[in-house]
Amino acid sequence: MSSLKRFLLHGVYRNRNAANLIIRSTSAKRYTNTAVANSGVKCWNCGSDINNPIFKCSSCGKLQDCRDHKDVDFFKLLEVAPRFEVNASELSRKFRQLQSQVHPDKFAGKDDEREKENSIDWSTLLNKAYKTLSVPLPRGEYMLRNKLPDKDEEGKTIRSQAFLAEMMEKNEEVDEADTKSELEKLLDVTDVDINKMLEELRTAFENKDFRNAKDILEKMKFLYSLKNGIKLKLESMLSE
């Protein structure tokens, strides 16, 4: 694929390995899971109010319907502070803990088909929440939901012509690189650029500068696409 085509296709973000770049540890206060608490929902089995901070009815013990909470906030669901910085180990621990309560294997031997279906739904939702919050780019995009007016299209395009020119130049460098050492150097430089931009993104969220955060996220898509291109060329070179 030519550098121009790869450049134009930058918006397709598939590099889930970005999680390893930076998930900063923090001593953020612990959040109690109120995602399904005090929701005004009644138990489908016994009719009791669902007011406990877990997925089951405290009266009859039945696993509740996930569809009643399909719009739950992912940060609340996983009991972590709603900020761009997340504690990776704490997020993973909470995810595993919650999954252990609702995993389909735990309900496989039960007779109630509704609970089995609910366990699949809850497990799927937890997986989606974890995958979203554990990776910087989708986490940032998730945090921006409803933060800017629908009519605000500015963040969907890069306004800095200098940045666009720089990305074009970097893609050309990748195309012209014909040694392992050249590609590894380009990869190191790209990682530095990504980490620098992640710091800028963290600051933007801390300052509630959401339009700037959106612009940074769009630029990061270029950088992740560039990194992915370098890694693919390296892998191809090493396999020859």
N, C-alpha and C positions, 0 to 999 in steps of 0.2 A: 504494500500500500504506500502511495506517495506521501510525502510529508504534508502536503496540502490537504489530502483526504483525511489523514489522521488528525490534522489540526481542526478540520471542520467537524469531525466526529467526536470532538473532545467531551461533549456533554454526556456520552455514554459512560457512566462510571461503574466499573466492575471490580475495582481493586480493593477487595475486602481486607487485604493485608495491611491496609493503612492503619489499622488498629494498633499495630506494633510500633508505629512512628511516635505517637505521643498520646498517652492517656494518663494525665498527671494525677499523682496521689494527692489527696487532700483530706484535711480533718473536718470535713463538712459535717454538720450536725446530723444525727440519725433521724430518719423520717419514719413515722409509723404508717403502715399501709392502711390508708382510709379510702382506698380506691373503690371498695365495694361496701364501705360502711356508710350508715346514715343516708342511704340512697332513696328511701321511700319504697323500696322493692320488697315484696313479700315472698316468702318461701313457696315454691310451686307445689311442695308436698304437704306441708302442714299449715300454711298460711301465716306463719309467724313473720314479724318484721326482721329483715336482714340488717342487723346493726352491729355485727362483729367484724373485726378487721381481717377476716380471712374469707375463703371461698365457700365455706359450708354453713348451713343453717345451725345455729347454736342449740336449737330445740330438738330437731330430728336428725341432724348430722348429714343431711343430703347435700350433695354437691350442687350448687346453684347454676342457673342458666348464664352462660357467658354473654349471650346476645343482649341481656339487660345492661351490660357494661361495655359494649363494643367501642364506645367513644372515650373510654377511660384514659386518663393521662398516663403515659408510659413511665414517667418519673415516679408518680404516686404508686403505680402498680408494682414497680420494682423497689420501692421504698428508698429512693435516693434523692438528694437535693436537686432541684430543677436549675442546674447551672451547666455551663459548657464543660468545665472541669469535672471529671468524675474519677472516683477511686476505682481503678480497674478490678482490684481484688475484692473489694466490697460489693461491687456490682455483680461480679461473677458468683460470689457467695450467696447473695440474695436471690439471684436467678435460680441457682441449684436448690436452694431451700424451698422456694415457692414451687418449683417444678416437682419436687418430691411430694408435695401435697396433692397435686392434680394430675400427675403423669398417667396416661392411659393404662400402663402396666399395672398400676395400683387398683384399677377398677375392672380389669379384664375378667376377674372371677365373679363379679357382682351380677345379680339377675336384672337389675334395673337398667334398661337400655338408655333411659334419659340421662342417667349419671354417666354412662359410658360416653355418650355423645358430648356431654358437657365437659368431660375430662379432655377429650380431643380438642374441643374449642378453646378451653383455657390454656392448654399446653401450647397450642398454635399461637395464641395471642402473646403468651410469655416469650416464646421464641422470637416473634416479630419485634416485641419491645426490646429484648436484649440485643438483637442484631442491629437495631436502630441506634440504641444508646451506646453501644460498645465501640462504634466506629465514628471518628470525628466528623466526616462529611455528612453522613445521614443524620447524625445527632444534631449538627448545626442546622440542617434543613428542617428537621423536626421542630427545633426550638423556634424557628421563624414562622411556623404556621400561625396564621391569624394575626401576625405582628404588623404586617403592612397591608394597606388597602389592596383589594383585588385589582383595581385599575392601575396599580403601580407596577409598570413593566420595566422600570429602569434597571432593576437588578438582574434581568434576564439576558442582558447583553453587557459586554465589557466596554466601558466608556474610555478606558485608557488606550490610546493608539500605541503608546510606547510599550505597554505590556504586550499587546498583540504582536507588535514587531519583534519583541524579544522572544516570544514563544515561537514565532516562525523561524527565527534564527537558531533557536535551540533544536527544533525539529530537523533543520538542515544539518546541524552538527551530528545528530544521531544518525541520519542517513549516510553521512560521509565517513563516520567512524568505522574503521575496518579492523581494529584490534580489540582484544579483551580489555587491555589496560585503559584504552580511550573510553570505552563504554562504562567501565567501573568508575572512572573519574567523573563522567557525566552523571552517573547515578548518585554518587556522593554529593555532588553539587545540587542535584535536584532534591535530595533528602534535606539538605540544609535549607533550601528555599521553602520547602513544605513546612518544616518545623518553625521557621520564622513567620510564615503566614498563619500557622496555627496559633502562635502567640498573639498575633494581631487580631485574630478572630476571637480569642479568649477575652482580650481587652475590649473589643467592640461589644461583646455580650455583657460584660461587666458594666459598661457605661450605657447599656441599653441603646446603643447606636445600631439599630436593626438594619437600616438601609446600607450602612457601611459593611455590616456583617454579611448581608446578602451579596454585595459586590465582591467581598473577599472569598466567599464560597464559590462564586462563579469562576474566579481566577484559580482557585484550588483545583477545580475540575480539569483545567488545562494542565496543571502540574502533575496531577495523578495520571492523566492520560499520557503525558510525556514519560513519566516513570515506568508505566506499564509497557510503553513502546521500547524503552531501553532494556527492560528485563526480558521481553520477548526476543529481542535481537541477540542478547547475551545467551539465552537458552538455545537459540538456533545455532549460534556460533559454537557453543560447547558441545552440541550434539553432532557436529560434523566430523 
